[in-house]
């Protein structure tokens, strides 16, 4: 089992470089950061996590900037988006950002992606809520072409461009692993179709009960289910749960951290490090 930590990187939170070093020193494998470009003032879209949207959603820094700071301050820690809102990003620009951070980190980037829940937020970026997942798929497919081909081109219903040159290419071949967020049954289906990992949020169904869905989807597409790395996002710091998930083939537990300063986070990391040590 590998262990990561996820945070909304706000201006008031522990600096990403300092947090990255603290995680690396305590045996964490990865740092995952969230993304929201903005939160519409209307707040018509209900937050899946409850009635009140936490303040950190309004204050998140750009994930690639935050992760670059963490990457340059560490040597082994993997840096990851958890998740990147592909529906709100131009695929050519995002492909460049992914390749660039993979280069800067010397191949330590993990690309966690999702479709999002806030309809007004994505509509401000020109994305229709009802067709967002088709857009995610086409943008991911287009980015794969950019990362692996020169010149690259893609012709879909929603993404369309003639041959282009785009460098640098990522360090990781053929590209950084793509970890698809989302609950079952759609999350496993999307992971089987265009992902390298499946990463549902803890508490929105039992991940282990849905593994047969993932296996069936992989078989349908001629893929070995073992190719899909399993991660549990906002996982509980509980050894019994660590053992239960590890026995089922889950590769990574990602613990959630509040967007707090070092005085609050460092003791939390020390406690979580005890879980990591116990699981070793």
C-alpha positions as CSV (number, residue, x, y, z in Angstrom):
1,X,0.0,0.0,0.0
2,X,1.2,3.5,-0.9
3,X,0.0,6.6,1.0
4,X,-0.7,10.0,-0.3
5,X,-2.2,13.2,1.1
6,X,-4.7,15.6,-0.5
7,X,-5.3,19.2,0.2
8,X,-6.8,22.4,-1.2
9,X,-3.8,24.6,-1.7
10,X,-5.0,27.9,-0.4
11,X,-3.0,31.0,0.4
12,X,-3.5,30.4,4.2
13,X,-2.5,26.7,4.0
14,X,1.0,25.3,4.6
15,X,3.2,26.3,1.6
16,X,3.3,23.5,-1.0
17,X,7.1,23.3,-0.9
18,X,7.1,23.0,2.9
19,X,4.3,20.5,2.9
20,X,6.0,18.4,0.2
21,X,9.2,18.2,2.2
22,X,7.2,17.2,5.3
23,X,5.3,14.5,3.5
24,X,8.5,13.1,1.9
25,X,10.3,13.0,5.3
26,X,7.4,11.0,6.8
27,X,7.2,8.3,4.2
28,X,4.3,9.6,2.1
29,X,4.4,8.6,-1.6
30,X,2.4,11.5,-3.1
31,X,0.8,14.9,-2.7
32,X,-2.6,15.5,-4.4
33,X,-4.1,19.0,-4.8
34,X,-7.6,20.0,-5.8
35,X,-8.7,22.5,-8.5
36,X,-11.5,25.1,-8.8
37,X,-10.9,28.1,-11.0
38,X,-13.7,30.0,-9.3
39,X,-17.0,29.4,-7.5
40,X,-20.0,31.2,-9.1
41,X,-21.8,33.5,-6.7
42,X,-25.2,31.9,-7.7
43,X,-24.4,28.6,-5.9
44,X,-27.3,26.9,-7.7
45,X,-25.4,23.6,-8.1
46,X,-25.6,21.5,-4.9
47,X,-22.3,20.3,-3.5
48,X,-22.2,16.5,-3.3
49,X,-20.5,16.6,0.1
50,X,-23.3,18.4,2.0
51,X,-25.3,21.6,2.4
52,X,-22.6,24.1,2.9
53,X,-19.7,24.5,0.5
54,X,-16.4,24.8,2.5
55,X,-14.5,28.0,2.1
56,X,-11.4,26.2,0.7
57,X,-13.3,25.6,-2.6
58,X,-13.4,29.4,-3.1
59,X,-9.7,29.8,-2.4
60,X,-7.8,27.1,-4.2
61,X,-4.6,28.0,-6.1
62,X,-3.8,26.8,-9.5
63,X,-2.8,23.1,-9.1
64,X,0.1,23.1,-11.5
65,X,1.7,26.1,-9.9
66,X,1.3,24.6,-6.4
67,X,2.6,21.2,-7.5
68,X,5.6,22.7,-9.2
69,X,6.6,24.3,-5.9
70,X,6.3,20.9,-4.2
71,X,8.1,19.1,-7.0
72,X,11.2,21.4,-6.9
73,X,11.4,21.1,-3.1
74,X,11.4,17.2,-3.1
75,X,13.2,14.4,-4.7
76,X,11.0,11.3,-4.5
77,X,7.5,12.6,-3.6
78,X,5.0,12.2,-6.5
79,X,2.9,15.2,-7.3
80,X,-0.6,14.8,-8.5
81,X,-3.8,16.6,-9.4
82,X,-6.8,15.5,-7.3
83,X,-8.6,16.3,-9.4
84,X,-7.9,18.4,-12.5
85,X,-11.1,19.7,-14.0
86,X,-10.4,18.8,-17.6
87,X,-13.9,20.2,-18.6
88,X,-12.6,23.7,-17.7
89,X,-9.2,23.4,-19.6
90,X,-8.1,23.8,-23.1
91,X,-6.5,20.4,-24.0
92,X,-3.5,21.8,-25.9
93,X,-2.6,24.1,-23.0
94,X,-3.2,21.3,-20.4
95,X,-1.1,18.8,-22.4
96,X,1.7,21.3,-22.3
97,X,1.3,21.9,-18.5
98,X,1.3,18.1,-17.8
99,X,4.3,17.5,-19.9
100,X,6.1,20.4,-18.4
101,X,5.5,19.4,-14.8
102,X,6.4,15.8,-15.6
103,X,9.8,17.2,-16.9
104,X,10.4,19.5,-14.0
105,X,9.6,16.7,-11.5
106,X,11.7,14.1,-13.5
107,X,8.7,11.9,-14.1
108,X,6.9,12.2,-10.7
109,X,3.5,13.5,-11.9
110,X,0.2,11.7,-11.6
111,X,-2.7,13.1,-13.6
112,X,-5.9,12.8,-11.6
113,X,-8.9,14.0,-13.6
114,X,-12.7,14.4,-13.2
115,X,-15.7,16.0,-14.7
116,X,-16.8,18.2,-11.8
117,X,-20.2,18.9,-10.2
118,X,-20.7,22.7,-10.4
119,X,-22.7,23.3,-13.6
120,X,-22.4,27.1,-13.4
121,X,-18.6,26.9,-13.0
122,X,-18.0,24.8,-16.1
123,X,-20.6,26.8,-18.1
124,X,-18.5,29.9,-17.4
125,X,-15.8,28.0,-19.3
126,X,-18.1,27.2,-22.2
127,X,-18.8,23.6,-21.1
128,X,-22.3,22.1,-21.1
129,X,-23.0,20.1,-17.9
130,X,-24.9,17.3,-19.7
131,X,-22.1,16.5,-22.2
132,X,-19.1,17.1,-19.9
133,X,-18.0,13.5,-19.7
134,X,-17.9,13.2,-23.5
135,X,-15.8,16.3,-23.5
136,X,-13.5,14.8,-20.8
137,X,-13.0,11.7,-23.0
138,X,-12.2,13.6,-26.1
139,X,-9.8,16.0,-24.4
140,X,-8.0,13.1,-22.7
141,X,-7.7,11.3,-26.1
142,X,-6.5,14.5,-27.7
143,X,-3.9,15.0,-25.0
144,X,-2.6,11.4,-25.4
145,X,-2.0,12.2,-29.1
146,X,-0.1,15.4,-28.2
147,X,2.1,13.5,-25.6
148,X,2.9,10.6,-27.9
149,X,2.9,11.9,-31.4
150,X,4.7,14.5,-33.5
151,X,2.9,16.1,-35.3
152,X,-0.3,15.3,-33.3
153,X,-3.8,15.7,-34.5
154,X,-7.3,14.9,-33.2
155,X,-10.7,14.9,-34.8
156,X,-13.7,14.4,-32.6
157,X,-17.1,15.9,-32.2
158,X,-16.0,18.3,-29.4
159,X,-12.3,18.6,-29.9
160,X,-10.8,19.1,-33.3
161,X,-7.4,20.2,-34.5
162,X,-5.2,19.5,-37.5
163,X,-1.5,18.4,-37.0
164,X,0.5,20.4,-34.4
165,X,3.9,20.3,-32.9
166,X,4.0,20.3,-29.1
167,X,7.1,19.8,-26.9
168,X,8.4,18.9,-24.4
169,X,7.0,15.4,-24.3
170,X,6.5,13.9,-20.8
171,X,9.3,11.9,-19.1
172,X,7.0,9.0,-18.4
173,X,6.2,6.9,-21.4
174,X,3.8,6.9,-23.0
175,X,2.5,9.6,-20.7
176,X,1.8,10.2,-17.0
177,X,-0.7,7.8,-15.6
178,X,-4.3,9.1,-15.7
179,X,-6.3,8.4,-12.6
180,X,-10.1,8.8,-13.2
181,X,-12.3,10.0,-10.4
182,X,-15.9,9.2,-10.0
183,X,-18.2,6.7,-8.3
184,X,-19.5,3.4,-9.7
185,X,-20.7,2.5,-12.2
186,X,-19.5,5.3,-14.4
187,X,-16.1,5.9,-12.8
188,X,-15.0,2.3,-13.5
189,X,-16.3,2.5,-17.0
190,X,-14.4,5.6,-17.7
191,X,-11.2,4.3,-16.1
192,X,-11.4,1.1,-18.2
193,X,-12.0,3.2,-21.4
194,X,-9.2,5.8,-21.1
195,X,-7.6,5.7,-17.7
196,X,-4.6,4.0,-15.9
197,X,-6.3,4.2,-12.5
198,X,-9.6,4.5,-10.7
199,X,-9.9,6.9,-7.8
200,X,-13.3,7.2,-6.1
201,X,-14.0,9.3,-3.1
202,X,-14.4,7.4,0.2
203,X,-17.9,7.4,1.6
204,X,-19.7,7.5,-1.8
205,X,-20.4,3.8,-1.9
206,X,-18.0,0.9,-1.1
207,X,-15.2,0.8,-3.6
208,X,-14.6,-2.9,-3.0
209,X,-18.1,-3.8,-3.8
210,X,-17.8,-2.2,-7.2
211,X,-14.6,-3.9,-8.3
212,X,-16.6,-6.5,-10.4
213,X,-17.9,-3.5,-12.4
214,X,-14.3,-2.5,-13.2
215,X,-13.3,-6.0,-14.1
216,X,-16.3,-6.4,-16.4
217,X,-15.6,-3.1,-18.1
218,X,-11.9,-4.0,-18.6
219,X,-12.9,-7.4,-20.1
220,X,-15.3,-5.7,-22.4
221,X,-12.5,-3.5,-23.7
222,X,-9.9,-6.3,-23.9
223,X,-7.9,-4.8,-21.0
224,X,-6.3,-6.6,-18.0
225,X,-8.0,-5.2,-14.9
226,X,-4.6,-5.4,-13.2
227,X,-3.5,-2.4,-15.5
228,X,-5.9,-0.2,-13.5
229,X,-4.3,1.1,-10.3
230,X,-6.8,1.6,-7.5
231,X,-6.7,4.5,-5.1
232,X,-9.1,5.6,-2.4
233,X,-9.5,9.4,-2.1
234,X,-10.0,10.9,1.3
235,X,-9.4,7.4,2.8
236,X,-9.9,6.8,6.5
237,X,-6.7,6.6,8.6
238,X,-7.7,3.2,10.0
239,X,-5.5,0.2,9.9
240,X,-8.4,-2.2,9.6
241,X,-9.5,-0.4,6.5
242,X,-6.0,-0.3,5.1
243,X,-5.7,-4.0,5.5
244,X,-9.2,-4.7,4.0
245,X,-8.5,-2.6,0.9
246,X,-4.9,-3.8,0.5
247,X,-6.1,-7.4,0.4
248,X,-8.6,-6.5,-2.3
249,X,-5.9,-5.0,-4.5
250,X,-6.2,-1.3,-3.7
251,X,-2.7,0.3,-4.2
252,X,-3.0,3.7,-2.6
253,X,-4.8,5.4,0.3
254,X,-5.0,9.2,0.0
255,X,-5.7,10.9,3.3
256,X,-7.4,14.3,3.3
257,X,-5.8,17.3,5.0
258,X,-7.4,20.6,5.9
259,X,-6.0,23.8,4.3
260,X,-4.2,24.7,7.5
261,X,-0.9,26.0,8.5
262,X,2.2,24.0,9.6
263,X,1.3,24.3,13.3
264,X,-1.9,22.3,12.7
265,X,-0.8,20.0,9.8
266,X,2.6,18.8,11.1
267,X,1.1,17.0,14.2
268,X,-1.6,15.5,11.9
269,X,1.2,14.2,9.5
270,X,3.0,12.7,12.5
271,X,-0.1,10.7,13.4
272,X,-0.7,9.6,9.8
273,X,3.0,8.6,9.6
274,X,2.3,6.1,12.4
275,X,-0.4,4.5,10.1
276,X,2.2,4.3,7.3
277,X,4.8,2.8,9.5
278,X,2.3,0.2,10.8
279,X,1.4,-0.8,7.3
280,X,4.9,-1.2,6.2
